[in-house]
Each structure stands twice: as C-alpha cells, then as structure tokens.
C-alpha cells in the first residue's frame, strides 16, 4: 500500500464499485446485501418444513435439544401489502387447521414428536394447502422424504469460546452429508444478553449465501463485541421446493432442516497494533457504504473519500475522531450520481 499525505500516518485504501461488491470468501454480515424473490417484502412466503433441533455444549458434539426434537412446521409470512386476519393449513389426512399468529404479518402451525417415523406418519408427503383470509389457497407438493439432515457440528468448539474479536475468525463445522449447491446453510450470531449487533450469513439466493457444500464462514475482524457471549445457530437445509413462478408474488418453499444451537464467547481482544485494514464491508445499490477497522483508544483517526486516485487534491475528509474503543464502524451515503470511488483511513 502507498502511504498517504499525512506525516507518520498509516493509510488504508478501499476501492469500491457500488454496482458489484464481490467477496473472496463467504462471510457473516450485519445485514444482507441483496433483495430477490426469496426475501423481498413484495412476496408472501409459504413454507413447509420438517426439522430436528440439537444443542452443542462441548467439543464432543451436539445432542438432541429435548425428547421431542423432531418437528413439522407450516408458516406464512405476508407480503407488506397484506394484512390477513387469520390463516388455515390443509394437510393430507387432516381436517383444516387454524394457524397461529406468530408476530407481525406471520402465521405458523407446528407439531413435535420424538422420531422422524412418527413425524412422517402424522404429516406425510403430499399436497399441502395454506391460505390467508380472503386470499387464494396456495398448494405446495412435498415429495417423499426419508429423513432430515445430519446435525451441524462445530469442529473447534473450545477455540470458539475464546474468539479474539479484533481479528478475522473462521467458524467451521463438519460437512453437511449429501449437501449440494442447491441446498443452503444458515448461520446466525446474536448477543445472548441482547446487547450489540447480530450477524447472519447471506439470505438464500443472495451472492455469497452459504450453499450445502460450505464448511466454514468468515467472521471479519471487529464485527463482534468484546467480552460478549453470543448465541450461535447453524442450520443445514435440504431444499425440496423453491418456487417463485407458480403463483405471482408468492414464494413457495419446502425442505428438511436440522439446527444446532450453541454459544461462542469473545475475549477483550488483542492490541490494535497489527495490520490496519478495512473489513466487514457492506454496500447497497442506493449508495450507502459501511466498513469497519481496528483502532487504538485515544488515537485520532481520519476517514477520507476521493472519486479519482490520480487527483491527489481530491481527498475530502468525512470524519475526524478520537477512537473511544478498539474499533470504528463508519457509514456513508455517496452524493447523488456518484457510483464508485475510494475511501482511506489514517491515524497519526
């Protein structure tokens, strides 16, 4: 890297193209970077899932969460333009079932049991109907299934209990047995006490989402809080149906999934005297840019922007601040009409 114009300063550059922001590795983020038929509020989501739930509390691996750790679930998440009063499930061999209100604009029905054979007997493969009040019934055809995915197993549980949040960390797990590129993996990190930002893997269908062949995800430096316990959820999902075409503005999904819940813990972090780099970069099509970098409390940092690197006089200061912690997260919206440019951060 070239040095900046500031004397005795370390300078880092980020070349940013708003239209496309490729990542070298799949990484966990604070917000998803794309909108498509699978996560757009313009679509209602109709889902049928067969699931099992595990918990991992040591390096030996996960165990069933409870006696009844197999479940069937049907859900509807309404599009933003709908406000149904109720919803109904029509399952093979069952009378109609009233779905429960499960938060804003969502209805759900669930059943739990102690074995997959019981689950498949009560809710077999076949045609399932889901209907919102005053809306057409949506049918999802569930093919024959023989089981759910294997339980996700963290391969470095002990190391996950002492993560240095000031450094990149790779969260790894044993492979998803028979997982393919058509399947997907979900990773969620949430502070156990509810303080600080949550992190998540990219939504299904977004660039960088974790498909069924992934065995790790990168947690960028300075994206986790120091001295914090996080709840970690890893889900293996076999996709049986993923359909945005059969019914306009409706997304139909059916699958089998297994979730492992555990915890990870961060330390106070190491000295910030290491490599100075912009991390956890997120950019939206609207021109909003966010990135983080490691800092030393009490040191003054400057963030600048320039549309043209060849114009040495084109740098404008966006932020000058004394660091109060070991990381700074910076958010900026580019001026109207500006679609690319360069950021740099420096400290004296």
Buried (B, 14 or more C-beta within 10 A) or exposed (E): EEEBEBEEBBBBBBEBEBEEBEBEEBBBBBEBBBBBBBBBEEBBBBBBBBBBBBBBEEBEBBEBBEEBBBBBBBBBBBBEEBEBEEBBBBBEEEEEBEBEEBEEBBBBBBBBBEEBEBBBEEBEBEEBBBBBEEBEEBBBBBEEBEBBBBBBBBBBBEBBBEBBBBBBBEBBBEBBEEBEEEBBBBBBBBBEEEEBEBBBBBBBBBEBBBBBBBBBBBBBBBBBBBEBBBBBBBBBBBBBBBBBEEBEEBBBBBBBBBBBBBBBBBBEBEEBEEEBBBBBBBBBEEBEBBBBBBBEEEEEBBBBBBBEBEEEEBBEEEEEEEBEEBBBBBEBEBEEEEEEBBBBBBBE
